[in-house]
Amino acid sequence: MELLTIVKAIILGIVEGLTEFAPVSSTGHMIIVDDMWLKSQEFLGKYTANSFKVVIQLGSILAVVILFRNRFIDLLGLRKLSRQDLAVVPEGQRQAPVEGRLKLTHILVGLLPAGVFGFLLEDYIDEHLFSTFTVLIGLVVGALFMICADRFAPATARTESVDQITYRQALSVGLIQCISLWPGFSRSGSTISGGVLLGMSHRAAADFTFIMAVPIMAGASLISLLKNWQYFTLDALPFFIAGFISAFVFALVSMRFFLKLINRIKLMPFAIYRIVLAGAVYLIWF
């Protein structure tokens, strides 16, 4: 496999890692970068290229598991941990003690709506919504939703920590997450915005979003891998490995950076970026 092909894999992995958990739509960025520049389908074939995108998404999932490893240990009941162990906070700070603790059932309640709708609409979405133009629509509408979230959120967050999230909030965020099935809208953008409107702090909504991402992304990736297993050839293996590693590294770095800043910068900068990106791509592409 040519060196240029490996470089393209690394670039796609970087795009996935940097955008998967920021509220800017990783799927949208992947479609735009691939359609406008890299064109992976031309040298890999359609089905191998689609399988590659699943593999690099697994790199991002692994980054979440590493970052929130103590939280997942606690959720699965493998070991009881202290509040300090559970907190993923900037250095020098400690999460204030709160009553209750995030449970696995909160995650399941949040996952249920998007899981059901995603299963029912998967074929339609794959067939009709994976294009640059539909992504641009998702970027702009999602940006407007994020602006509304910052503008109309309660002045004081009732839910400062992910451990204070109620089942009602979890279900409501899960319902809002369904709109992110439209490519370009952004799963993290929709869930963080929805959480903020429901009275969560930006950090609590982001933590819940990242933790909830693992089972839904892992499940979707596993289904896709089983359906496309025959396209994992030895020739394509270096391409897959390069993309996986770059996605993992950049997802880990970008998540740490994002979590340190989200309560301060909120969603507005990401919304502006999305609108500017959509406008630039529209002028270039159309």
Steps between C-alpha positions, in 0.01 A plus 500: 500500500641838397625748758253761373214263582628463858525878530138530390401247767681703765328820382155340518587366845601847615173646368301230680694538826480878512130523413332189644431652841501871420153632406594548134400160347774249430283327238452831321871576501587150378255527209621849406873419521461169319264624227688822429860385535605148600239296308579175683240306301706546184801307634333273758161431350168606653457222755862491618492880542181476707657226713804719557280778640361251750850395606621854569181566696604211725823690566297792633289265711815355657610853591173556692541170684855597603400849613192385695639160605421549870147606419440188287648276769248645744206481256566133435524428872853364471632712785357774721692820458520828687372830363857610433561185295184559296563865421661594169593860576775748418811470715483681831122474527276249670137420434277605790325215684142439386223263596447201275713369220459444128374147440505267203122533479538875433716412198254239373208743530696760304596251228158348438337767275790541255560126499142430394481776238850422370406135448176589320648773279852366435444401137318823414773714660780311322319526168380862504682711760872431453587783264688827529183706452302325775801538731501877440134515600580307819794726582295820475183376673709338774691825549174690545388245758826546691460878496148462638633271774752760618245780467203341676667270754411561868717770654621256766546134417299268726721204409866586551633145494424196286415319826201730548332411171144370542330228298270761348799702382668185365190406298454856373863520386453162332199628308688814393790280386273352231537814288873428473414202277502767228869513391660833585272580793748350750417256775702688761362833378142384537543327836708774664258766375203297615657439839575870547140593416386242757701669775834317487832678508693480174752271671236262639332480160837435331595226748165327452536531122845342495408214734179431307694500171694181577220240490311658211813552288641160590171329419462676166864427414467132590194459278678673213813289546301176493322611182825600326751253642596368155647837405773484766785378280871477575569765236276748681627413850777765519244763393261390777772489767634847412153652513410325825812621681472860381129513592574364849784744573324810374167408662673461836674836471197688368265362770732606783525847349125524439402394852730759656347783298133421442360669815690819411457530123160323474358418156506832311855468351416156362172629354680785322761258366227272361326786317828631355599147390163438337519831314855438379425146383184616322691768308779258404291191429185644346 
